Amino acid sequence: MPRSILGSDGRRLAGSSRCIAASALMAVVLVGASLAAGANTASADAARHGLALPSVTRAALAPSLVAGRGATVDFAEQEAENAATNGAVIGPDRSAYTLPAEASGRKAVTLAPGQYVEFTLPSTANAITVRYSIPDAPNGGGITAPLDVTVNGGHRKTMTLTSQYAWLYNQYPFSNDPSAGLLHPDWWITECSCVPAATTPTPAITTPFRPNHFYDEQRLLLGRSYPAGSKVRLTAPAGGPAQTTIDLLDSQLVDRPQVERTAANVLLFGADPSGRRDSVKAFDKAITFAKREHVSVYVPPGTYQINRHIIVDNVTIEGAGSWYTIIKGHEVTLSTPATDGSVHTGVGFYGKDSSVGGSTNVHLSGFAIEGDVRERIDTDQVNGIGGALNNSTIDGLYIQHTKVGIWLDGPMTNVRISNSVIADQIADGVNFHTGVTHSVVSNNFIRNTGDDGLAMWSEKTQNANDTFDHNTVQTPVLANGIALYGGTDNAISNNLVADPVREGSGIQIGSRFGAEAFTGQVWITNNTTVRAGTFELNWNIGLGAIWFYALEKNIDADVEVVGDNFLDNTYNAIMLVSDFPVKDLYSITNIHFKDVKVDGTGTSVVSARAAGSASFDNVDARNVGAVGVNNCGSFHFTSAGSEFSLMDLGGNDGGWLAPWELPNTITCDDRPHVVVPPAPAGW
């Protein structure tokens, strides 16, 4: 959301292509069908080989704790801190601007030159993804560094890591310069408890100021398959940077390239699979031909350089799989700003603007989009997917290093986004912006966004009847895992959200950013958050794993929070707040919690800092760090009690909703002492 308003191996074609005659040049690929091997589950594969199961996690948790929630993925996640290493385990630490705070599970392993971390494969794999951090260049802009990869002591490959897409500094919208002074001298600075421009003498800040966005990830095809029990060793070679930090390794068995028997092959329109020449005109020609002949566009294995938007409408574009078909490009400075305010363009697939009806019947699948975005400029349209897409599907993509993975501007309807990985974004993962209706984001994996992982933003026009379901969101560096800003009859269900880092929550329901009021119903059902609820710099308080925020309007729609689990909460599990200047204008009512489990809070189960009410039915809590309810209401502390009421509908076990706290006893501690929660366990 914007805050300015506030070479793999084996890339040879897996078959042959031939031209067939038509009124114009026609390209049709005739190839053998690809084989869908599918990745075995880690447990079954290890058992088949008679091996003890290595430590496989989901969001650094035992998979049993999050069964049925989040995305079903074809890779196994292993945390570096659980692997064999002669490096140094860092963390746990949830303090912003630190390497462990941005790591999955808030721990990682730092390697000095010559040190290693070694993972045992839990299942057959031929590909790995390494999440890592290496230092920035002294003056910003990043460096590159080698990382040696060996399997079973041999088969050595070298990855070239980069920090060119990491390391931001300073205040929003951030800087790439570690020595830069304050971007906004008139903003409140928590570190000095001051407004620098209004303070005499002006306090100095320590540079680099607020470093963040430390991590990146890189994928590698190993060249062959290795069975469960194989040892994958990552070594920081001599002569590399002073430290290389490894967060985790994902391993998987990647299928052979997918091929299309009859399609418009971009190679026959002049596309360059080596990536040396710009292929944008070849893609345009292939799309034009495919639409005329009513066939799909096929992009075979290779790396294709695309340095501007590809406009798509009434077309299907299919790659050979996101590990094989890579579409990447440079960020290009425009000679004059575009009418939408963009000052850059870059690789991306865009529907037509909604002002002209948008695009329809667009289907994108089976390829990677790799951008070149290294700074945040909110007006720039440098997203992986953009525009308006009606009656369309996006499936099986890998999107990395763009501003926002998928930012769709409505009004538009009926888009399905599924089975995709979105990583290392400067801003959001997916954002439904303005009048997106009857659309679904399901079974996607989002990691290391610079803003909300998933968001619905009803600016000017309501988003309606949309669903975020069975997605995994990990380590959003800023803001929330999943956020709803206004809307009607929308749902967040069966998601897994882990490790938000700064100024956000696992899930936020917010009346802010000029959004339309919430109306109808809001369903928040069967989600799990872990290590959620961050520190809000401006307020100097901790947030809840789920955060209701009435900043610009009342929140009074029917909100049903049912079946959710809030685990290992850094501060509160549930927070309801209105900003202090508007606390007597806006309230939060009609919120209903049912069948909820809270396991571990640094402070309270519920923190109420607004007028209003909520009901609680079968909400069980344990390992509560402070009082169960921290009820400040709207801070008037009246003789009649708090302006916020909690309705006990029964079955609320754990003693957190004590009788003396009902219905509106004032139990206000503005900044309660924080107790580190124990690790989550089965209920």
N, C-alpha and C positions, 0 to 999 in steps of 0.2 A: 504494500500500500504506500502511496506517496506520503511523505511527512513534511513536504514543503508547505502544505496547508496547515498546518500548525505552524600400421604397416604390419598391420598384423601379418603373421606368416600365412601362406596359402591363400593369397588374395587373387589367384588366378580364377577366371570364370569357371564355375562348376558345370560347364556344359558348352554348347555352341549356340551362336545366333546366326540367323540368315535373313536376308531381305526377301520380301515377296512383292510381286508387282502390284501396283495400284496406280491411281491417277497421279499420285505424287510419290516421292520416296516414302517407303514404309519400312518400319523396323519391327520385327517380331522375333522374340526369343523362343527358340525351341530347345529345351534342355531336359535332362533327366530330373525326375522329381527329387526333392531333397528328403533326407531321412530325418525324422523327428525322434532323436534318441531320448531326450528328456533327462533332467538331472535326478538321480536317485536321492532319496532323503538321506541325511547324514546318518541317522541311527540305523537304517536298514543296510546301508553300504558298509558301515563299520562292523555290524554284526556278521554280515556275509563273509568278511575277511578275518573274523575272529579277533577283532581289535577292541581295545577299550575306547570308548567314545571320547574324543577330545572335547574341550570346553567350547561348545557352540551356544551362542546367545542370540537373543533378539532384543535390540536396544540395551545391550549389556545386562539383560535379565535372563533367568532361566526360561526357556520357551514355554514351560507349563504355566507360568504366571500370566502369559498373554495369549493363551490358546484361543483361536477363533477371532483374534483382533489384529488389526493391521493388515498389510499386504502379504499375500502369499507370493514369495519370491523364489527364484531358481538358484540362489546362492546361499552359502552358509557363512554367517558372520562369526568371526573370532577376534576377541579383544587382545591387543598386544600384551596387556598386563597379565593375561592368563597364559601366555606362551613362554617358551624357554628363551632366556636372554641373558647376556652379560652386560646389558645396558642398565639404565636407571629408571625405575618406575616413578612417574610423577603423579601427584594427586593422592587421594581425591581432594578437589578444591572447586568450589562453586563461585569463587570471586571472579567477577568480570575482569577482562583484560589479562587473563592468564591462560597459558597453554592447556592445563588440565581442565579448566572450566569449559572450553570449547570441544573437548574430547568426548567421545561417546562413553557414557558411564562415568565421566569426570576423571578418568585416568588414562594414561598413555605411557609409552616407553621412549626415553630419549637415548640416542646412540651417539657416542663420540666416534671419530674416525677409527675404523677397525672393529667396532662392536657390531653385534648382530641381534636379531630377534628371530626365532624359529618356530613356525607353526606346523602342526601335524594335520594333514588333510583329513577331514572327517568323512569325505566321500570322494568318488572319482571326479577329477577336475582337469580341465585343460586351459583354465583362464583364472586370473586373479585380478582383484581391484585392491589397491593399497591406498589407504587414507593417511596422509602424512603432513608434516609441516617442516619447512626449512627456513632459515633466516631470510630477512629482506636484505636488499643491497643497502649500504650505509646511507645513501641519499634517496632511497625508495626505488621502486620500479622492479624489484625482484632480481633473483639470481637463478641459475640452473645448477644442478648437482647430480652426480651419478648415484644410483643405488643398485648394488649387485644382487641378483636373484639366482639362487641355485636350488635345485631339487635333488634330494638324496645325495648331496655332496658333489653333484656334477650338473651337466646341462645348464651352464651358466648363461644368463642373459643380463643385460644392463638396462635399467630404466633411467631415463633422464628426467629427474624431478624439476619442478619450477615453482618459484614463489611469485611469479609475475601476476597471478590472479588472486593473490592473497595480500595480507598486510595493509589494512586501512587504518587511518588515524583520525583523531580530532573529533569535532562535533559533526552531527548530521548536516549535510550528506557526505561527510568524510573527505579525507584527502589521502593522496598517495605519498605525501611528503612527510617523513617522520620528524622533520625539524620545523614544521609550520606552526605559526602562532594561532591563536584562537580564530576559528572561522566566524564566530558570532560573539564579539566582545560584550554585547548587551544581554547575553543569555546568562541565566543563573548557573553557577558552577558549584556543584556539590562539594568538590574537593576543598574549596576555600570558603564555602558558605557565603558566596558573594555574587554580585553582578559586577564583573570586572570593570566595565565602562563607567560604573557609578561608584567605584571604590578608589579612594585616594590613600596611599599610593596604589596604583593598579598592581594587583598581585601577579607574580610571575608563575607560570605553569612549568612543570617539568616535561620536557620533550624526550622521547616521543610521547605525546599526550593521548591517552586512551587507545593504545594499539588493540586491534581486533581483527577478526576474520583471518585467523592464522592458517587454516587447513585447506588442503586441496586433495583431490584424489586422481589416481591414474590407473588405467586398465592395461593388462598385458595378456596376450595369448601366449601360452607356454610352448606351442609347437607340437605337442602331443598330449595324450591323456595320461594321468598318473593316478594310481589306485589310492584308496583310503589307506592311511598310515604313512604315506610319503611325507618327507620333511621339506618344507619350503622355507629356506633361510634368506632373510633380507639383511644385507650387510652394508654398512656405511663405509665405503672404501677409504683408504688413506688418501689424503690430499683433498678430501671433500670439505664441506663446511664444518664448523666447530661442533654443531649438533644437528642431528636428523631425528625428528620425533615421529614415531609410528603409532597411530591410533588403533588401527584395526586392519584386518585382511578379510576380504570376501573371496571365496573360491567357488567355482561353478564349472559345470560341464556344458560348454556352448555347442549347440547343434551345428551341423554343417550348414553352409549358406543356403538360404531359401532362393529358389529360382521360379520364374514365371514362364509358363509355356507360350503364352501369347500376350505380348505386351510391347509397348513402344520403348525400346531400349535406348537410354540416353547416349550410349556410346555411338550409336549410328547417327546421332545428330551432332556429333563433334565433342561430346563431353570427354574430359581428360581425367582418367582414374588415378593418375599419379599425383594430382593436386598441384602440378606446376603451373597450369594455365587456368584462367577463369572460365568456368563452365556455365555461367549464367545464361548465355544465349542458347546453348544447347538444351538446357532444361526448358527454357521458354518454348523452343521449337518442338520439343518432345511433348510438352503439355498441349500445345495447339493441335498437333497431329492426333494425340490420343483423344482429345475431346471430339474432333471431327470424325474419327473412325470408331468411337465408342469402345476404346480399349483403355487399359490402365497404363501408367508409366512405370517402367522397371528401372531401378538404379542398381547395377551389379556391384559386387565387391570392389572397393577402391576408396580413395580419398578424393573428394571433389571440392574445388575451391569456388565458393559462391560469396560475393562481396556486397550483395544487396538483397532486398526482399524478393522472394519468388511469389507472385500473386497467383492464388489458387481459387478456382471456382468450378464446380461440377467436374471434378477430376479425382482419380485415385492414383496415389504415388506410393509405390512399394519398394522397399529395399531388400537386400539379402539377409538382413538381420542387423541389429544395432552394433554388433561387434565387427561387422564386415563392411557395411556401407556407411562411410563417414562423410558428412557434408559440413564443411567448415569454411570460415572466411575471416577476413580482417575487418576491424571496425574502421569505417571510412568517414572522414570529415566532409560534410557537405559544403559546397561553395557558398551557398546561402541557406539559412535555416528553412526547413519545410514549414508548411502552413500549420502543422500540428505542433510546432515548436522544436522538432528534432534538429539537432546539430550534427548528428552522425547517422549513418545507416550501417547495416551489417547483415550477416547471414540470418535468414528467417523465412518462414512460410506464413504468408499473411492472406487472410480473407479480405474481400473488399470492405470498405467502410460501411458502417451501418446506415449512414446518411443516404447511401444509394442502394440500400436494401441488403447489404452484406453479401456473402457468398453462401452457396448451398451445395449439398451433396459432395462434400470434400472428405476424402478418406486418406489418411497418412499413416503409414505403418512400416516398421522394420528398418529403421535407419537411425543414425546418430546426428545430432546437430551440435557442433562445437563452435562456440562464438569466441570473441576476442575482447570482451568487455572488462575493463579494469578500473572503471570509476563509475560513480553513481550520478547520473544526470536524469532527473525525473521526467523531463520532457522528451527524452530520447526514446524512439521506437526501435530498440535494438533487442527485441525479445525473440525467443526461439520460435514461438507461434503467436500470431497476433491477428488483429482485425475482428471481423464478425463472421462466424461460421455456423450456419443453420443446418440442421439435419445432417450432421457430420460426425466423423469418428477420428480419434487420434489414439493409436494403439501400438505398443511395443517400441516406443522411441527412447533414446537416451539423449538428454539435453544438458549441456554443460557450458559454463562460462558465457552465458548471455545475461542480460539484465534481469528479466523475468523469464522463467521457462515458458509459461503459457499465460498470456494476458489477453483476454477477450473482451472487447468493447461492444456491448449491446446497444440497442435492443437486438436480441437474437434468441433462438430457441433450439432445443434438442441437439446438444452436442454431448458426445460420450468420450471421456478421456480415461484410458485404461492401460494397465500393464506396462507402465512407463517408469523410467528412472530420471529424476531431475536432480542435478547435483551442482553445487558450487556456483550459486547465483549471487549477483550483487544485490538483488532485491527479492521479490516473492518467487515462490515456486509456481503456483497457479493462482490467478485472480480472475473471478467472474465480476466484471465491472459494468454496472448500469444495465438493468433490464435483461439479464440472462435468465431464461425460464426453462423449466422442464429438462434440466441438464444434470449429468451425473459425472462425478470424478470418482473412480473406483479402482482399487488394487494397484495403486501407484506408490512408489518409494521415493521420498523427497529428503535430501540430506544437505545440510550446510547452505541454507538460504541466508541472504542478508536482510531479510524481512520476513513477513508471514509465510509459513510453508504453504498453507492453503487459505484463501480468503474469498468471501463473497462481499462485495462492496456495492451497496444500493445507492449510489450517488445519482440524484435526479430522478431515477426510475427504479422501481422495486425489482430486485431479483426475487423470483417466485418459483416454488415447487422444485428446488434444486437439492441435490444430495451429494455429500462427501461421505463415501462409504468404504470401509476396509482399506484405508491408506495408512502408510507408516510415514511419520514426519520425525526426523532426527536432527538435533542440534541447529535449530534456527538461531543465528547469531544475534539477531535483533528481533524484537516483537514476539509474535505468537506462533505456536504450532499450527493452530486452526483458528480462524477468526470470522465472525459474522458481523458485518456493519449494516444494520437494518435488514429489511426484507420481510417476506411473508411466506409462511408455510414451507420453510426450508429445514433440512435435516443434516445432522452430523452423527454418523453411526458407525460403530465397530472399528474405530480407528485406534492406532497406537501413536502416541506423541511422547517424545523423550527429549530431555535436556535442552529446553530453551535457555538462552544464556543471559540476555539483557532486556529489561523493560518490557516484558511480555509474559504470557502465561501459556500453559498447554492449550487451553481453549479460552477464547474471549468472545463475549457477546457485548458489543459496544455500540452505543449511540454517539458517534463521533465522525469526523472527516466529512461533514455535510451529508451524512447518510439519511435516507428516508426512515421514518419511524418503523419499528417492528410492529407487524400486524399479524393476525391469524395465529398460527401456532409455530413454535420453534421446538424441534425434537433434537435432544442431545442424548443419544441412547447407546449403551454398551460400548463406550470408549474406555480406554485405559491411558492415563498419563503417568509418567514416572520422572522423578527428579525435576518437577515443574514448579513454576512460581518463582519469578526472578526478583531481583532488587530493582525498584523503580528509583532512578537517580534523582529525578526532580522532586519526588515526594519524600525520599529518604526512608522508604518503608518497603517491606517485602510484599509481593503479590501472591494471589492464590493460584492453585493449579487450574481452576476454572474461575474466570474473572468477569463479572458483570459490571459494566462501566456506563453510567448515565451522565454523559458530559454535555450533550446538546439537546436531548429530549428525554422524556420519561421512557423507561422500559416497562411496559405493562401488557405486552402480548402474553398469551398462554405459553409459558416456557416449561417443558417437561424434561427433567434430567433424570433418566431412568437407567438403572443397570450399569452405571459407570463405576470404574475403579480409579481412585486417586492414590498413587503409591509414592512413598518416599518424598513427601512434599517438602521443599526447602523451607517454606514459610507456612502459609495457610493452604488448606485444601480448597476452600470455597471463599471467594471474596466478592462482596457487593459494595460498590463505592460510587459516589458522586464527587467530582472535584470540589474542593472547598469553596471556591467563589460561586458555585451554582448549587450548593447543597440544599438550599431552601427553594430552589426552582424545580428540580427534577428528582424523581423517586424511582424505586425499583419495586415492582409488585407482581403478583401472579406467577411467582417462580415456585416450582414443585419438584422436590427431590424424592426419589423413591428407589428402593433396592440398590442403594449406593454403598460402596465399601471404601473406607479411608484407612490406609495402613501407613502410619508414620507422618507426623507433622512437626516442622521446626517450631511452630507456634500453635495456632489454633485450628480447629476443624472449620469453623465459620468466623470470618471477620466481616462485620457489618459496619460500613462507614457511609451510610445513606439512610434516608427515610424510606419506609416501605415495609414489605413483609415477604416471607417465604414459608412453605410448608415442608415437613420432613416426615417421611414414612419409611420405616425399615432402613434407616441410614446407620450403619455400624461403623464404629471407629475404634482404633487401638493405637498405642504408642503415640499419644498426643503430648507434644512438647510443653504446652502451656495450658491455660484454661480452654475448655471445649469451645466456648463461644466468646469472642471478643466483640462486644456490642457497644459501639460508640454512637450509633444512630447518626443524626446530623449535628452532633456536638453541642446541643443545647443543654443536655443533662437536666431535663425537666423533672419536677417532682412526680410526674405521672410515669416516669421511666423513659426508656429510649424511644426514639421515633421509628425504630425498626422492630418488627414483631416476628417471632419464630413460632410457628404453629406445630405442635407435636401431635402427629397423627398415629403414633404408636410404633413399637418395634425398633426403636432407636437404641441399639445396644452399645455398651462400652462406657456408659456413664458420662458421655460428653455433653449430652443435652440435659443437664441436671435440672431438677424441678425449680431450683431457685433462680435459674436463668430464664424462666418462662413467665409470661410470653415476651416481655420486653425489659428485663432487668438490665440496668446499665452495668457492664463489666468491662469498661473501656481501659485498655492499656495501649497508648498510642504506638509505642514501639517495644513490644514485649521481647524478653530474652529469648534467643533462638537456641534450641536444643537439636543437635544433629540426630535425625531419625535413624533407627536401625534399618538394616537391609530388609526389603520386602520378603515375605514368605507366604507359603500357601495358607489360605484362610481356614 
